[in-house]
Amino acid sequence: MGGKALPCVVDVRDEAQVISAVQNAVNKFGGIDIVINNASAISLTGTESTDMKKYDLMHNINTRGTFLVSKVCLPYLKKSTNPHIVNISPPLSMNPIWFKTHVAYTISKFGMSMCALGMAAEFKNDGIAVNAVWPKTAIHTAAMEMLVGSESQNHTRKPEIMGDAVYALICKDSKSVTGQFLTDEEILKNEGICDFSDYACNPAYKDKLTPDFFLDENLEQIDFDNYMTTKKKEQIVQNTNKSEEKIMKIFTAIQANLNSELVNKMGAIFQFNVKGDEPGTWFLDLKNGKGEVGRGEPKQPPDATLTMDSQNLFALFSGKLKPASAFVTGKLKVSGDLQKAMKLEKLMVSLKSKL
């Protein structure tokens, strides 16, 4: 219906609040034409590190919230001349790589996608289009800032690309497109848009964007280390001693850059469980004094423990492997405070030229 949006903050886990908000919208505008299920909770943690409060939060907001909001709006959508439901969720894929490092989150997002798949078929005869849209590349959001840090802005697109894509979708005849899993790029290319430069947060990095996960077509770009040639793999085996020197170089460089200011900014203790060519345990204390680095476990319990292969650890600190990609593909495993672990990106950036 016409008119300006009605500002309203609703807890989508609360059925009474959702019903009230929908009724207020109908009273204000006379009906409902479009439902966009965008609210989402995220915790990229493994099974053992995911407490049930986080599990319930993700499933209540992502899957249950999508189902509930859609359900309450259905009677009004059936009266619309061009009704659309759009879920911001990924295409369904049974590739284990999308599950193995954050199964709880994946299930919750795929729950949204299954709502799109099922409701599209259920309400096709009512002319209600139900589709899912997902970004081809990472989008600069508060969640991305939390996971990766401010550097994420250089390798992400503006949220406007998703807004434009969804707008183009809901302008279509609802009877002509339903039950689809679409990407922002795909929708906009079908509208004749070929240049996506303006959507890049930093145009200078428009060709170095981080591919979003959950898209099988992006898998090779994200997981590039698994696509090494046999020759490169042989070189790694032959250069074990060089790798050991590199790991020592990482912590030597960190030691040289420790200071009180860094400790005040980070306020955390990290433990590194290194596997592969140089197995061992290292710690980084950025909570006490001027900081400390050393072999073995820290004197106090770590705020976050990072587990990685030595090759990937060096690639991470030298800027050749992005933390988000490493985490999503299982190269980096984090237990403890994920947000504090992701703060290490700033330290990694400062060390790139020294490794």
Salt bridges, closest charged atoms under 4 A:
ASP11 OD1 - ARG13 NE 2.95
GLU145 OE2 - HIS140 NE2 2.80
GLU185 OE2 - ARG157 NH1 2.90
GLU185 OE1 - LYS189 NZ 3.52
GLU191 OE2 - LYS172 NZ 2.88
GLU217 OE1 - LYS136 NZ 3.58
ASP223 OD1 - LYS331 NZ 2.32
GLU261 OE2 - LYS265 NZ 3.41
GLU278 OE2 - ARG295 NH2 3.55
ASP303 OD2 - LYS287 NZ 3.07
ASP303 OD1 - LYS340 NZ 3.72
